[in-house]
Amino acid sequence: MNGTPQNQIIIAGAGIAGLAAALAFASRGFSVQVFERAPQLEEVGAGIQLSPNATRILGRLGVLPALLETAVRPSAVLLRDGRTLAELARVPLGEAAERRWNAPYLALHRADLQGALLSRVNETSGIRLVTGAAVTGLAQSSAGVVVTIAGEAGRSEAGGLLLVGADGVRSAVRAHFSRSRQSRYSGEVAWRTTLPSDSPAGRALVEITSADAVTAFLHSGFHLIAYPVRGGAAINLAAFTPARGFAETWSGQADVAPLRRAMRSTAPVLSRLADEAGPWTAWPVHTVDRRPPWTFPGVALIGDAAHAMTPFAAQGAAMAVEDAWTLAANVAAAPDNLAKALAAWEAARRPRVEKVARRGAFNRFAWHASGPVALARNLVLKTRPPEKLAADLDWLYGWEPSEL
Ligand SMILES: Cc1cc2nc3c(=O)[nH]c(=O)nc-3n(C[C@H](O)[C@H](O)[C@H](O)COP(=O)(O)OP(=O)(O)OC[C@H]3O[C@@H](n4cnc5c(N)ncnc54)[C@H](O)[C@@H]3O)c2cc1C
């Protein structure tokens, strides 16, 4: 065992939450050990949108310059009718977003985000990242916390002031406190693929979207998001369909029949994508009950481990980054009173995360609407000028961590 030095932070998981937390704690002078179960860090081929509330913090963590090398700064978020392709709403991004929210809105490949976080971690002294090492147990004491790690070389222990459970939707750290608090299948499947912009399907899509925008095509019980990644060389597609009886824990390449069915009555240029754009990866969307505690003596859960939500507000990773930054700030402000620091952090984070999750649930309701509800939605959106739609997002994208 390595003892329990008071400036030592242990992190379970090297996803977006874990790597951001490692950088945030290291920037405040803590010594950090990150244990990642996977033997190698690799991200599946899919895109991610990073809103200004996240990029503002990634800037402070020194990650932004690397992200900007490959990320696209979309000019707008467009909502379009999935059948008629008519534009329903436009939220200006690009320079307007940077002026309004003081940080860029980015669309990028997940591998590029992970690569940028990882190279920043590797060049930061005070962070040790161990892969092929799963956190399998923990013991709390008044002196701190001791975790058990299972790796290729067998079992070992590591001790520290705080264990950060950043181990994702099926968190082992969360399970330690409540076996019954497992993730739940939301009933939605995310179908993801990327296609070259200069492929026939890519060119057809670019003709009906703005090449540099995030476009959401809304349809009854279904929506499709398309946006450029890799400097515009590829287009990321994510389609969401309800699917009952789908293998709930399974993700991988799947029979696209449910996707084809969901897209059947969309515009031909969209419905053809089910067959022309693949291979699609089917990703059952899981959520975590947010109500039980996120903190325990010497332990904090962050990111999906604490509050995995449906991705309809595109905010899961942003919340993980906000969690990471604010947790490090709270602990650094009162390292001698960890219980108080953790309680203050959780109290501040809960209303914010709850509001974001509600926004995602509302988006799903509005975007998948049909009949009179869809007509009413379209009417409301049409009458709302872009400036007003942007102002509606100030609470979300303009969020600043409070200085402690
Ligand atoms: C289709 C889809 C689209 C999305 N789009 C967006 C978007 O545009 N913008 C956005 O902000 N969010 C988006 N999200 C949400 C976002 O992807 C997640 O919220 C985010 O990746 C969660 O990061 P995390 O680090 O908490 O968890 P994870 O990424 O799951 O990382 C957890 C890590 O912990 C490791 N691990 C697990 N168990 C252990 C253990 N016992 N010991 C050690 N390591 C362990 C895992 O191997 C993994 O590396 C989307 C989600 C989906 C499904």
The ligand as a Gaussian input file, in Angstrom:
#p B3LYP/6-31G(d) Opt

LIG

0 1
 C      -25.097000       9.121000     -28.732000
 C      -24.502000      10.037000     -27.711000
 C      -24.151000      11.324000     -28.083000
 C      -23.625000      12.215000     -27.141000
 N      -23.279000      13.466000     -27.545000
 C      -22.791000      14.337000     -26.639000
 C      -22.422000      15.656000     -27.042000
 O      -22.549000      16.021000     -28.216000
 N      -21.944000      16.505000     -26.086000
 C      -21.785000      16.119000     -24.778000
 O      -21.360000      16.950000     -23.955000
 N      -22.102000      14.861000     -24.382000
 C      -22.581000      13.961000     -25.266000
 N      -22.875000      12.686000     -24.883000
 C      -22.622000      12.273000     -23.490000
 C      -21.148000      11.959000     -23.241000
 O      -20.656000      11.081000     -24.245000
 C      -20.954000      11.299000     -21.869000
 O      -21.716000      11.981000     -20.897000
 C      -19.485000      11.355000     -21.472000
 O      -18.687000      10.683000     -22.426000
 C      -19.283000      10.710000     -20.089000
 O      -17.914000      10.707000     -19.771000
 P      -17.402000       9.950000     -18.471000
 O      -15.931000      10.188000     -18.430000
 O      -18.236000      10.303000     -17.298000
 O      -17.704000       8.396000     -18.745000
 P      -17.027000       7.407000     -19.786000
 O      -16.714000       8.095000     -21.051000
 O      -17.911000       6.215000     -19.849000
 O      -15.635000       7.009000     -19.127000
 C      -15.537000       6.094000     -18.064000
 C      -14.157000       5.458000     -18.077000
 O      -13.997000       4.676000     -16.899000
 C      -13.425000       3.420000     -17.239000
 N      -13.808000       2.464000     -16.194000
 C      -15.008000       1.850000     -16.032000
 N      -14.985000       1.087000     -14.917000
 C      -13.764000       1.237000     -14.359000
 C      -13.142000       0.720000     -13.177000
 N      -13.793000      -0.114000     -12.353000
 N      -11.872000       1.089000     -12.905000
 C      -11.195000       1.942000     -13.736000
 N      -11.731000       2.436000     -14.874000
 C      -13.000000       2.104000     -15.165000
 C      -13.990000       3.130000     -18.620000
 O      -13.195000       2.172000     -19.313000
 C      -13.967000       4.504000     -19.255000
 O      -12.735000       4.776000     -19.876000
 C      -23.418000      11.784000     -25.797000
 C      -23.747000      10.484000     -25.426000
 C      -24.285000       9.604000     -26.370000
 C      -24.647000       8.213000     -25.939000

